[in-house]
Amino acid sequence: MSKVILFQGDSITDCGRDRKVSGSLGSGYPRYVSADLGFENPGEYEFLNRGISGNTLAQLADRWQNDALSLKPDVVSILVGINDVYEFMRAKKENPDSTFDFASWEKQYRSLLDSLRANNSNIKIMIGAPFISNDGKNGKLSNYAEYDSMVSQLAAITKSIAHDYNAAFLPFDRMFTQLIAQQPRPGYW
């Protein structure tokens, strides 16, 4: 029986997958991972992408039973967080004194991982750091520094969670900062 590798998260994971096709992985990193691992280990893995563009952590939690636990994954890759910041910043326009509840966000994230472990004590978990780029349209935001600060705090939380759960940590935030600095064409990434 093949091992199930589940990709879970928001638009970076979704990456245009066709929801009408059960094995659609989209055009992003889940497709590349499946191509590489599938080539090296034919038939050993089944790859599932359940990322949904625009999802926040709360929306991921709402669909967690159907889109994670019921699939009985052996490996789960999670990348979520940027949409939580976008949603908060939109709401903040109406309520300028509001503050993001980082403690509740972390508690909810840990709860999802706890349910994964309760479902499969041997599960392997990979946690991606949420990120925002100062390249392209995000970099033109008048309050980019505030977005960046919040996303950086979420990235630090995910790093801490990965450590506590003995999960692999994928520092996408650092990776994209380095890639953008090395790319001479603005907007490439």
C-alpha positions as CSV (number, residue, x, y, z in Angstrom):
1,M,0.0,0.0,0.0
2,S,1.4,3.4,-0.9
3,K,2.0,6.1,1.6
4,V,-0.3,9.2,1.5
5,I,1.4,12.6,1.3
6,L,-1.0,15.4,1.8
7,F,-0.4,19.0,0.9
8,Q,-2.6,21.4,2.9
9,G,-2.9,25.1,3.0
10,D,-3.9,28.2,1.0
11,S,-3.2,29.5,-2.6
12,I,0.5,28.7,-2.6
13,T,-0.5,25.0,-2.0
14,D,-3.6,25.1,-4.2
15,C,-1.8,26.7,-7.1
16,G,-4.7,26.3,-9.5
17,R,-5.5,22.6,-8.9
18,D,-8.6,21.4,-10.7
19,R,-11.0,20.3,-7.9
20,K,-13.0,18.2,-10.5
21,V,-10.0,16.0,-10.9
22,S,-9.3,14.0,-7.8
23,G,-5.5,13.7,-8.4
24,S,-4.9,17.3,-9.5
25,L,-2.0,18.8,-7.8
26,G,-2.0,22.3,-9.4
27,S,1.1,23.9,-10.9
28,G,3.0,24.6,-7.7
29,Y,5.3,22.9,-5.3
30,P,3.0,19.8,-4.7
31,R,3.3,19.0,-8.4
32,Y,7.1,19.3,-8.3
33,V,7.4,17.2,-5.1
34,S,5.2,14.5,-6.5
35,A,7.1,14.5,-9.8
36,D,10.5,14.1,-8.1
37,L,9.5,11.6,-5.4
38,G,7.2,9.7,-7.8
39,F,10.0,9.4,-10.3
40,E,12.5,8.2,-7.6
41,N,10.0,5.8,-5.9
42,P,7.4,4.7,-8.4
43,G,4.2,3.5,-6.8
44,E,5.4,4.2,-3.3
45,Y,3.4,7.4,-2.7
46,E,0.0,8.8,-3.3
47,F,-0.1,12.6,-3.5
48,L,-3.1,14.6,-2.5
49,N,-3.5,18.4,-2.6
50,R,-6.2,19.9,-0.6
51,G,-5.0,23.5,-0.5
52,I,-7.6,26.1,-1.1
53,S,-6.8,29.6,-2.3
54,G,-7.7,32.3,0.1
55,N,-8.0,30.1,3.1
56,T,-7.2,31.2,6.6
57,L,-6.2,28.9,9.4
58,A,-9.7,29.0,10.8
59,Q,-11.1,27.9,7.4
60,L,-8.5,25.1,7.2
61,A,-9.7,24.0,10.7
62,D,-13.3,24.0,9.5
63,R,-12.5,21.5,6.8
64,W,-9.8,19.6,8.7
65,Q,-11.8,16.4,9.3
66,N,-12.8,16.0,5.6
67,D,-9.6,17.3,4.0
68,A,-7.0,15.9,6.3
69,L,-8.0,13.4,9.0
70,S,-10.3,11.3,6.9
71,L,-7.6,10.9,4.2
72,K,-5.4,9.2,6.7
73,P,-2.1,10.7,5.6
74,D,1.3,9.4,6.4
75,V,3.0,12.8,5.7
76,V,1.4,16.2,5.8
77,S,2.8,19.5,4.5
78,I,1.1,22.6,5.8
79,L,1.5,26.2,4.6
80,V,-1.0,28.7,5.9
81,G,-1.0,32.2,7.5
82,I,-0.8,34.9,4.9
83,N,-4.6,35.1,4.4
84,D,-5.0,35.5,8.1
85,V,-3.0,38.7,7.9
86,Y,-4.8,39.9,4.8
87,E,-8.2,39.3,6.4
88,F,-7.1,41.0,9.6
89,M,-5.8,44.0,7.8
90,R,-9.0,44.4,5.8
91,A,-11.0,44.2,9.0
92,K,-8.7,46.7,10.7
93,K,-9.8,49.4,8.3
94,E,-13.2,49.2,10.1
95,N,-11.7,48.8,13.5
96,P,-8.3,50.5,13.6
97,D,-7.7,49.6,17.3
98,S,-8.0,45.9,16.8
99,T,-5.0,43.6,17.4
100,F,-4.2,40.2,15.9
101,D,-4.6,37.3,18.4
102,F,-1.3,35.5,17.8
103,A,-1.9,33.3,20.9
104,S,-5.2,32.0,19.6
105,W,-3.8,31.5,16.1
106,E,-1.0,29.3,17.6
107,K,-3.4,27.4,19.8
108,Q,-5.6,26.5,16.8
109,Y,-2.6,25.5,14.7
110,R,-1.4,23.2,17.5
111,S,-4.8,21.7,17.9
112,L,-4.8,20.7,14.2
113,L,-1.4,19.0,14.7
114,D,-2.7,17.3,17.9
115,S,-5.6,15.8,15.9
116,L,-3.1,14.5,13.3
117,R,-1.0,12.8,15.9
118,A,-4.1,11.4,17.6
119,N,-5.1,10.0,14.2
120,N,-1.7,8.6,13.4
121,S,1.1,8.7,16.0
122,N,3.7,8.0,13.3
123,I,2.7,10.8,11.0
124,K,5.5,13.0,9.5
125,I,4.7,16.7,9.5
126,M,6.3,19.5,7.5
127,I,5.4,23.1,8.4
128,G,6.0,25.9,6.0
129,A,6.7,29.4,7.2
130,P,4.1,31.9,5.8
131,F,5.7,34.7,3.8
132,I,5.1,38.0,2.1
133,S,7.2,39.4,-0.6
134,N,8.2,43.1,-1.0
135,D,8.5,42.3,-4.7
136,G,5.4,42.9,-6.9
137,K,2.0,44.2,-5.7
138,N,2.6,43.4,-2.0
139,G,5.7,45.6,-1.9
140,K,3.6,48.5,-3.1
141,L,1.3,48.4,-0.1
142,S,1.5,51.6,1.8
143,N,1.5,49.6,5.1
144,Y,3.8,46.8,3.8
145,A,5.9,47.0,7.0
146,E,2.9,46.2,9.1
147,Y,2.0,43.2,6.9
148,D,5.6,42.0,7.0
149,S,5.9,42.3,10.7
150,M,2.7,40.2,11.3
151,V,3.8,37.6,8.8
152,S,7.2,37.4,10.4
153,Q,5.6,36.8,13.7
154,L,3.5,34.0,12.2
155,A,6.6,32.5,10.7
156,A,8.3,32.6,14.1
157,I,5.3,30.8,15.6
158,T,5.3,28.1,12.9
159,K,9.1,27.6,13.5
160,S,8.4,27.2,17.2
161,I,5.5,24.8,16.6
162,A,7.7,22.7,14.2
163,H,10.4,22.4,16.8
164,D,7.9,21.4,19.5
165,Y,6.2,18.8,17.3
166,N,9.5,17.5,15.9
167,A,8.3,18.5,12.4
168,A,10.4,19.5,9.4
169,F,10.4,23.3,9.1
170,L,10.4,24.9,5.6
171,P,11.7,28.5,5.9
172,F,9.9,29.8,2.9
173,D,10.1,33.4,4.3
174,R,13.9,33.3,4.3
175,M,14.1,31.4,1.0
176,F,12.0,34.0,-0.9
177,T,13.9,36.9,0.7
178,Q,17.1,35.4,-0.6
179,L,15.7,34.6,-4.0
180,I,14.3,38.1,-4.5
181,A,17.6,39.6,-3.5
182,Q,19.5,37.5,-6.1
183,Q,17.0,38.0,-9.0
184,P,17.8,41.1,-11.1
185,R,14.3,41.2,-12.7
186,P,11.7,42.9,-10.3
187,G,8.5,40.9,-10.0
188,Y,10.1,37.6,-11.1
189,W,9.1,35.7,-8.0
